[in-house]
Amino acid sequence: MTTSKRRLFTGEKLFSKVHLWGVLLGITVGVLLSLARAGGLFSTIQLRSTDFLYGDIPPGDTIIIVTIDDASIAQLGPWPWPYATHAQFIESLSQASALGVDILFEEYGDFSLVEATKQTGNVVYPILGVLPNKAAPGIMQAQMFIEPPVPLQNAAVGVGIVNVLPDADGVARRLPLLVQHNNRVVEAMSLQILRHYLSLPPTPPGKLENGYIRADSLLIPVDYWGNMNINFVGEPDAFPTYAYIDVLTGAVPPSAFQDKIVLVGQMGMTGGGDIHLTPTSRGGRPMSGVEIQANVIHTILHHRFLQKQPLLNDIIIILGIALFSGLFLPRLRVFWGSLVMLLMGAGYWLYAFYIFNRGQIPDLLYPTLSLAFSYIAVMIGGFVLESRHRRHVTALFGRYVPPAVVNEILADPEAMELGAAREQEITVLFTDIRNFTTFSEKTKPRQIVEILNQYLNQMTEAIFAYGGTVDKFTGDGLMALFNAPLPQTDHVLQAVQAALTMQNKAISLDASVGEPLRYGIGIHTGYAIVGNIGSRQRLEYTAIGDTVNTTARLQGLAKGGQVLISQAACEQVKGRVRVQEMGAVKVKGRQESVQVYRVLSLTGDTKSISLDD
């Protein structure tokens, strides 16, 4: 018996009903995840997933950080330090192109700091805004500003907001570039530093329009509130740093800062409060506020802007992945389906890294969930359908064919097609126990059933042994098919061998039955309609047509112990079966006579096992 080879695809038509469930599952998963994405469900996990996209970018040497650290405190004493110390420090950085001092001086102090700031001509001071937890779209509205004294502001080249906006998970990924209090709009400190570095006027402040902030010649993409996504160059301590004390004492020459952007702030200072978790805080290492400002400046200066991928794009991708999974995964074997799923997942992540490096923040969570949930749904749905299919096939063929053939049908890619009625070449075998009616008249009913079951078991075992299908029992006989439902090589020879085996086994029952009962067997081959035939309430796998009728007539002509075959069957076993020509016989229902042959034995077997009564 031939078996079907395992293939990549399951073999059903692409848009068949078998796969409609896959499409429906995919659409369902895609729609549900799209609604969840639009509603902001799992937003924290979504944010955390994109943190994997941040890599290491060479920061260059344009931006330098001077740290107020433990080593400096050890020599200069407890924080805060005298204004005169800061004045001397600022004077030592006069060669820097721009100097951002991330220290909030709330009191006037002495005049030395104001004078040093004015003389240096490159200093930008911070303003801290008290911001609301939630805000309507538009420029962020501060409840108040905490800012340096007016004389210090007037002496500086600019002042700017230093607020960092942590997301719901406490990670700082954004920073407001514009903040408004009453009618006053203040730019971010980093933007003011860049204005001075690029020789742009410090005022008027930038404007928020159509998803961008325009600050003179700078055009920066932002969200609805004017917040810029920061493209971090790497983990904390990525930028070149010098200790405050080393700059103050001249251990680092002033020329090291020539034409540089220098930022000053707390970093590496025990008890320093200006620290934040960032997407690159691997291992939970926080980043100082001054280093976040450095990352903002680097992002704008090198035009490494990040914008979130539009929601519509995310939904299209989610639906596309889910629909593709639902459409094609049911067509694949489990191994290939799993492999395709992994490749699709890897492909999407590569795509995510690609577009991230080109300035778009993709959604990693929902497309991955779309792929995973679609795959799980398809696998579960496939398992349910496969179980239903196995039950259907077993119920349909389990009564007719041996278990091994049922397993082959289940493994066949075209198994779903087997029940469909179609015309095909088959070999039909009819058998009947001769003189059983007479035997029954003199035998008790219970004994008749027991004896009949013995003979029918013999017949069935012989049919199954040669891959045949028991179509139906006909009282004290049966009808069997060969080459259906699965194709067989030499199906006529298989039928003849089954018939000879039946005749042989019948002899073994003589002693227990008490008298010899023999089979009359007819075999014919040709085309017939094969498949599920019957009413909606009851279907039966069977064959109909002239081939079946002719076989039944041949069986009616056979005496007990004889196997009669037609000329069509004889031609297919020529040279392999010894036969005796019986002549042409007029068969009821056919205009032409049928040439009939009696099977004596297989070639090489000199003993005939077809015995007449």
C-alpha positions in Angstrom: 0.0 0.0 0.0 1.3 3.4 -0.9 1.6 6.1 1.7 1.6 9.9 1.3 4.8 11.7 1.9 5.1 14.4 4.5 5.0 17.8 3.0 5.5 21.4 4.0 1.8 22.3 3.4 -1.2 20.4 4.6 -2.6 20.3 1.1 -6.0 21.9 1.5 -7.1 24.8 -0.7 -6.1 28.2 0.6 -9.6 29.5 1.1 -11.3 26.3 1.9 -13.6 26.0 4.9 -10.9 24.1 6.7 -8.8 27.3 6.9 -11.6 29.7 7.5 -11.3 29.1 11.2 -7.6 30.2 11.0 -8.5 33.4 9.3 -11.3 34.1 11.9 -9.0 33.4 14.8 -6.3 35.7 13.3 -8.8 38.5 12.8 -10.2 38.1 16.3 -6.7 38.2 17.9 -5.7 41.2 15.7 -8.8 43.2 16.5 -8.6 42.5 20.3 -4.9 43.5 20.4 -5.5 46.6 18.3 -8.2 47.7 20.7 -5.8 47.0 23.6 -3.0 49.0 21.9 -5.3 51.9 21.2 -6.6 51.9 24.8 -3.1 52.0 26.2 -3.4 48.6 28.0 0.0 47.2 29.2 1.6 50.6 28.4 4.3 50.1 31.0 5.3 46.8 29.5 5.1 48.3 26.1 7.5 51.1 27.2 9.9 48.7 28.8 10.0 46.5 25.7 11.3 49.4 23.6 14.2 50.0 26.0 15.9 47.0 24.4 16.3 49.0 21.2 18.7 51.6 22.7 22.3 50.7 21.9 25.7 52.3 22.4 26.4 55.4 20.3 29.9 57.0 20.4 29.3 60.3 22.3 32.3 62.1 20.8 34.2 64.8 22.7 32.1 67.8 22.0 30.1 67.5 25.2 32.1 67.3 28.5 30.6 66.8 32.0 32.3 68.3 35.1 31.1 66.3 38.1 30.4 67.5 41.6 31.4 64.2 43.1 32.6 62.7 46.4 36.3 63.4 45.6 35.5 67.2 45.2 33.4 67.3 48.4 36.3 65.6 50.3 38.5 68.5 49.4 36.1 71.5 49.3 33.9 70.5 52.2 30.2 69.7 52.5 27.7 70.8 49.9 26.7 73.6 49.2 29.9 75.5 48.5 30.4 79.2 48.7 29.4 81.3 45.7 32.9 82.6 45.4 34.1 79.0 44.8 31.7 78.7 41.9 32.7 82.1 40.6 36.4 81.0 40.5 35.3 77.7 38.8 33.3 79.5 36.1 36.2 81.8 35.3 38.4 78.7 34.7 35.9 77.6 31.9 35.9 80.7 29.9 37.3 78.9 26.8 34.2 76.7 26.6 31.7 77.5 23.9 28.8 77.0 26.2 28.7 76.3 29.9 25.5 74.7 31.4 25.7 75.0 35.2 23.0 72.5 36.5 23.1 74.1 40.0 20.0 75.9 41.2 21.1 79.1 42.9 17.9 80.3 44.7 19.5 83.1 46.7 21.4 86.1 45.5 24.7 85.4 47.5 27.6 87.7 46.8 28.3 89.6 43.6 31.3 87.5 42.6 29.2 84.8 40.9 27.2 87.4 39.0 30.4 89.1 37.8 32.1 85.9 36.8 29.0 84.8 34.9 28.9 88.1 33.1 32.6 88.2 32.3 32.7 84.6 31.0 29.7 85.2 28.7 28.9 81.5 28.1 26.8 80.4 31.1 23.3 79.0 31.1 21.5 78.5 34.4 18.6 76.2 35.3 15.0 76.8 36.1 12.9 74.1 37.8 9.2 74.0 36.9 6.6 72.6 39.2 4.6 70.6 36.7 1.2 68.9 37.0 0.8 65.2 36.9 -1.5 65.4 33.9 -1.8 68.0 31.2 -3.9 68.7 28.2 -2.2 68.6 24.8 -0.2 71.8 24.2 2.8 73.4 25.9 3.3 72.1 29.4 1.8 74.6 32.0 3.8 74.9 35.1 2.2 75.8 38.4 5.3 77.9 39.3 9.0 78.3 38.5 11.9 77.9 40.9 14.6 80.0 39.4 17.9 81.9 40.0 17.9 85.5 41.3 17.2 88.1 38.6 20.8 89.5 38.6 22.2 86.1 38.0 19.7 85.5 35.1 20.6 88.8 33.6 24.3 88.0 33.7 23.8 84.6 32.0 23.4 84.1 28.3 20.3 82.1 29.0 18.2 80.2 31.5 16.2 77.0 30.9 14.0 74.3 32.3 15.8 71.2 33.6 12.7 69.1 34.4 12.8 65.4 33.3 9.5 63.6 32.8 9.5 60.0 34.1 7.0 57.7 32.4 4.5 55.6 34.4 7.2 53.0 35.1 9.5 55.7 36.6 11.9 55.7 33.7 12.9 59.0 32.1 12.6 58.9 28.4 11.3 62.4 27.6 12.1 66.0 28.4 9.9 69.1 27.9 11.5 71.6 25.5 9.0 74.3 26.3 7.2 75.1 29.6 4.8 77.9 30.3 3.9 79.8 33.4 1.2 82.5 33.0 2.3 84.2 29.8 6.0 83.3 30.1 7.4 80.5 27.9 10.8 79.0 28.9 12.8 76.7 26.8 14.7 73.7 28.1 18.2 74.4 29.5 19.7 72.0 26.9 18.0 74.0 24.1 19.3 77.3 25.5 22.8 75.8 25.6 22.6 74.7 22.0 21.4 78.2 20.9 24.5 79.7 22.4 26.8 77.0 21.0 25.3 77.4 17.5 25.4 81.2 17.8 21.6 81.5 17.6 19.7 84.3 19.5 18.4 83.1 23.0 15.0 84.6 22.3 12.2 84.5 21.3 11.4 81.0 22.6 10.5 78.2 20.2 7.0 77.5 19.1 5.1 74.2 19.1 3.4 73.6 15.7 2.3 70.4 14.0 4.3 68.0 16.1 7.5 70.0 16.0 9.2 72.8 18.0 10.8 75.4 15.8 13.5 77.3 17.7 15.1 79.7 15.2 16.7 77.3 12.6 16.2 74.2 14.8 13.3 72.0 14.0 12.8 69.3 16.7 10.1 66.6 16.6 8.1 66.4 19.8 4.8 64.9 21.2 1.5 66.7 21.8 3.0 68.4 24.9 6.2 69.5 23.4 8.2 66.7 25.0 11.2 65.3 23.1 12.2 61.6 23.2 15.8 61.3 24.2 18.1 59.1 22.2 20.5 58.0 24.9 24.1 57.3 23.7 24.5 54.5 26.2 24.7 53.6 29.9 25.6 56.2 32.6 29.2 57.6 32.4 29.2 57.5 28.6 30.4 61.1 28.2 33.9 62.4 29.0 34.0 63.6 32.6 36.3 65.6 34.9 36.0 66.2 38.6 35.0 69.7 39.7 38.0 69.9 42.0 40.4 69.1 39.2 39.0 71.9 37.0 39.1 74.3 39.9 42.7 73.6 40.9 43.9 73.6 37.3 44.8 69.9 37.3 42.8 69.9 34.0 44.1 72.7 31.8 41.5 75.2 30.5 42.4 74.3 27.0 40.7 70.9 27.4 37.4 72.7 27.3 38.1 75.0 24.3 35.1 75.2 21.9 33.3 72.5 23.9 29.9 72.3 25.5 30.5 71.9 29.2 27.9 70.8 31.7 28.3 71.0 35.4 26.3 69.0 37.9 26.0 66.4 40.6 27.3 63.1 39.4 28.9 60.4 41.6 28.0 62.3 44.7 26.8 60.3 47.7 23.3 61.5 48.6 22.8 63.4 45.4 19.1 63.5 44.6 19.2 64.5 40.9 19.2 60.9 39.5 16.8 59.0 37.3 16.4 55.6 35.7 16.7 55.7 31.9 16.2 53.1 29.1 19.9 52.5 29.3 20.1 52.0 33.1 21.1 48.4 32.7 21.4 46.7 36.0 19.4 49.4 37.7 22.1 52.1 37.5 20.5 55.5 37.6 21.7 58.4 35.5 22.3 61.9 36.9 20.3 64.8 35.7 23.3 66.6 34.2 24.1 63.5 32.1 20.5 63.4 30.8 20.9 67.0 29.7 24.0 65.9 27.9 22.0 63.2 26.1 19.4 65.7 25.1 22.0 68.1 23.6 23.7 65.2 21.8 20.3 64.1 20.3 19.5 67.6 18.9 23.1 68.4 17.9 23.4 65.2 15.8 19.8 65.1 14.6 19.3 61.7 16.2 15.6 62.4 16.9 13.2 59.7 17.9 9.5 59.7 17.1 6.9 57.1 18.1 5.6 55.1 15.2 2.0 56.3 14.5 -0.8 54.3 16.1 -2.3 53.5 12.7 1.0 51.9 11.6 1.0 49.8 14.8 -2.5 48.6 14.2 -1.8 47.8 10.6 1.2 45.7 11.7 -0.8 44.0 14.5 -3.6 43.1 12.1 -1.3 42.1 9.3 0.7 39.7 11.5 -2.4 38.2 13.0 -4.1 37.8 9.6 -1.0 36.3 8.0 -0.7 33.9 11.0 -4.3 32.8 10.8 -4.2 32.5 7.0 -0.9 30.5 6.5 0.0 28.8 9.8 -2.9 26.3 9.6 -1.6 25.3 6.2 1.8 24.3 7.7 3.0 21.3 9.7 3.6 22.1 13.3 7.4 22.1 12.9 7.3 24.4 9.9 4.6 26.6 11.5 6.8 27.0 14.6 9.8 27.8 12.4 7.9 30.4 10.4 6.6 32.0 13.6 10.2 32.3 15.0 11.5 33.7 11.7 8.6 36.2 11.6 9.3 37.3 15.2 13.0 37.6 14.5 12.3 39.5 11.3 10.0 42.0 13.0 12.6 42.6 15.7 15.2 43.2 13.0 12.8 45.6 11.4 12.2 47.3 14.8 16.0 47.9 15.2 16.2 49.1 11.7 13.5 51.8 12.0 14.7 52.7 15.5 18.1 53.6 14.1 16.3 55.7 11.6 14.4 57.7 14.2 11.1 55.8 14.8 10.2 54.0 18.0 8.3 50.9 17.0 5.9 49.0 19.2 7.6 45.7 20.1 5.0 44.4 22.6 1.8 44.2 20.6 3.2 42.8 17.3 5.0 40.2 19.3 1.8 39.4 21.2 -0.1 39.3 17.9 2.3 36.7 16.5 2.4 34.6 19.7 -1.4 34.7 20.4 -2.2 34.0 16.8 0.1 31.1 16.8 -1.3 29.7 20.1 -4.9 30.3 18.9 -4.1 28.5 15.6 -2.4 25.6 17.3 -5.3 25.2 19.8 -7.8 25.5 17.0 -5.8 23.1 14.9 -5.6 20.6 17.7 -9.4 20.8 18.2 -10.0 20.4 14.5 -7.4 17.6 14.2 -9.1 15.8 17.1 -12.5 16.3 15.4 -11.1 15.1 12.1 -9.5 12.0 13.7 -12.8 11.1 15.3 -14.6 11.7 12.0 -12.1 9.6 10.0 -12.0 6.9 12.6 -15.8 6.8 12.7 -16.0 6.8 8.9 -13.3 4.2 8.1 -12.7 2.4 11.4 -15.4 -0.2 10.6 -14.1 -0.8 7.1 -10.3 -0.9 7.2 -7.6 -2.1 9.6 -6.2 0.4 12.2 -3.0 0.8 10.2 -4.9 2.0 7.2 -6.9 4.4 9.5 -3.6 5.8 10.6 -2.4 6.2 7.0 -5.6 8.1 6.2 -5.1 10.4 9.2 -1.5 11.0 8.1 -2.5 11.7 4.5 -2.5 15.4 3.6 -5.6 14.9 1.4 -7.5 13.0 4.1 -10.1 15.7 4.3 -10.9 14.9 0.6 -11.4 11.2 1.1 -15.1 11.3 1.9 -16.0 13.2 -1.2 -17.7 10.9 -3.8 -15.6 10.6 -6.9 -15.0 8.2 -9.8 -11.9 6.0 -9.5 -10.6 2.6 -10.4 -11.2 0.0 -7.8 -11.3 -3.8 -7.4 -14.5 -5.1 -5.8 -14.8 -8.5 -4.0 -18.1 -10.1 -3.0 -18.1 -13.3 -0.9 -20.9 -15.5 0.5 -21.1 -18.6 2.5 -22.6 -21.3 0.4 -25.4 -23.5 1.8 -25.5 -21.4 5.0 -29.3 -21.0 4.7 -29.8 -24.8 4.7 -27.3 -25.1 7.6 -29.2 -22.5 9.6 -32.4 -24.4 9.4 -31.0 -27.3 11.4 -28.9 -25.2 13.9 -29.9 -23.3 17.0 -30.1 -19.4 16.5 -27.4 -18.7 19.1 -25.1 -21.2 17.6 -25.8 -19.7 14.1 -24.7 -16.3 15.3 -21.5 -17.7 16.9 -20.6 -19.7 13.7 -21.4 -16.8 11.4 -19.2 -14.4 13.5 -16.4 -16.9 13.1 -16.7 -16.9 9.3 -17.1 -13.1 9.1 -14.1 -12.6 11.3 -12.1 -14.9 8.9 -13.3 -12.8 6.0 -12.5 -9.5 7.6 -9.0 -10.6 8.7 -8.2 -11.8 5.2 -9.4 -8.5 3.7 -7.5 -6.4 6.2 -4.4 -8.5 5.8 -4.2 -7.3 2.1 -5.2 -3.7 2.7 -8.8 -4.0 1.6 -11.8 -2.1 2.9 -14.8 -4.0 4.3 -17.6 -2.0 2.7 -20.5 -3.9 4.2 -21.7 -7.2 5.5 -24.5 -8.8 3.5 -26.0 -11.4 5.8 -23.6 -14.3 5.5 -21.2 -12.5 3.2 -19.5 -9.2 2.6 -18.5 -6.7 0.0 -14.9 -5.4 0.1 -13.1 -2.7 -1.9 -9.4 -2.5 -2.9 -7.6 0.7 -4.0 -10.0 2.7 -1.8 -10.0 4.8 0.2 -6.2 4.9 -0.2 -4.4 3.9 -3.4 -2.8 0.4 -3.6 -0.4 -1.0 -6.0 -1.5 -4.3 -7.6 -5.0 -4.0 -6.0 -6.4 -6.8 -8.1 -3.6 -9.2 -6.9 -4.3 -8.1 -3.4 -8.0 -9.0 -3.8 -7.1 -12.4 -5.3 -4.7 -13.1 -2.4 -7.4 -12.1 0.1 -9.9 -14.5 -1.6 -7.5 -17.4 -1.6 -6.6 -16.8 2.0 -10.4 -16.9 2.9 -10.8 -20.2 1.1 -7.8 -21.6 3.0 -9.0 -20.4 6.4 -12.6 -21.8 5.8 -11.1 -25.3 5.9 -9.8 -24.7 9.4 -13.4 -24.3 10.7 -14.7 -27.6 9.4 -14.1 -29.4 12.7 -15.7 -26.9 14.9 -18.7 -26.3 12.6 -19.3 -30.0 12.0 -19.6 -29.8 8.2 -17.7 -28.0 5.5 -18.9 -24.5 4.6 -17.2 -22.8 1.7 -17.2 -19.3 0.2 -18.3 -18.4 -3.2 -16.2 -15.3 -4.2 -16.4 -12.9 -7.2 -13.8 -10.3 -8.1 -14.0 -7.6 -10.8 -12.1 -4.4 -11.4 -13.1 -1.2 -13.1 -14.3 2.4 -12.4 -17.0 3.2 -9.9 -18.3 6.1 -7.8 -16.7 5.8 -4.4 -17.3 8.0 -1.3 -19.9 9.0 1.3 -23.2 8.1 -0.1 -26.6 8.3 1.6 -28.9 10.8 3.4 -27.9 13.6 5.7 -29.1 11.5 8.6 -27.0 8.5 7.6 -23.9 8.4 5.3 -22.1 5.3 4.3 -18.7 5.0 2.6 -19.3 2.7 -0.3 -19.0 2.2 -4.0 -21.8 2.1 -6.7 -21.9 1.5 -10.4 -21.6 -1.2 -13.0 -18.3 -2.5 -11.6 -20.1 -3.3 -8.3 -23.1 -4.9 -10.0 -20.9 -7.1 -12.2 -18.9 -8.3 -9.2 -22.1 -9.2 -7.3 -23.2 -11.3 -10.4 -19.9 -13.1 -10.5 -20.1 -14.0 -6.9 -23.6 -15.4 -7.5 -22.1 -17.7 -10.2 -19.3 -19.0 -7.9 -19.8 -22.3 -6.2 -18.6 -23.0 -2.7 -14.8 -23.0 -2.8 -14.5 -21.1 -6.1 -13.0 -17.7 -6.8 -14.3 -16.2 -10.1 -12.7 -13.2 -11.7 -13.6 -11.1 -14.7 -11.4 -10.7 -17.8 -10.5 -7.2 -16.7 -9.2 -8.5 -13.4 -7.5 -11.5 -15.1 -5.5 -9.2 -17.4 -4.0 -7.4 -14.4 -2.8 -10.5 -12.7 -1.7 -12.4 -15.8 1.4 -14.5 -15.2 1.0 -14.2 -11.4 -2.2 -16.2 -10.9 -3.1 -19.7 -12.4 -6.6 -19.5 -13.8 -9.1 -21.7 -15.6 -11.2 -20.2 -18.3 -14.9 -20.7 -17.6 -16.2 -19.1 -20.8 -18.5 -16.1 -21.4 -21.4 -15.6 -19.1 -24.5 -13.4 -19.7 -24.7 -11.1 -16.6 -28.0 -9.5 -15.7 -28.0 -5.8 -16.3 -25.2 -5.9 -19.0 -25.7 -6.2 -22.8 -22.3 -7.7 -23.3 -21.3 -11.1 -21.9 -18.5 -11.3 -19.3 -15.6 -13.6 -19.8 -15.1 -15.5 -16.5 -12.1 -17.2 -15.1 -11.7 -19.4 -12.1 -8.7 -18.8 -9.9 -6.8 -22.0 -9.1 -3.8 -20.6 -7.2 -1.0 -18.2 -7.3 1.7 -18.9 -9.9 4.2 -21.4 -8.4 1.7 -22.9 -6.1 0.9 -26.2 -7.6 -1.9 -27.0 -5.2 -5.3 -25.5 -6.1 -7.1 -24.1 -3.1 -10.3 -23.4 -5.0 -12.4 -26.5 -4.3 -15.8 -27.1 -5.6 -18.5 -28.5 -3.4 
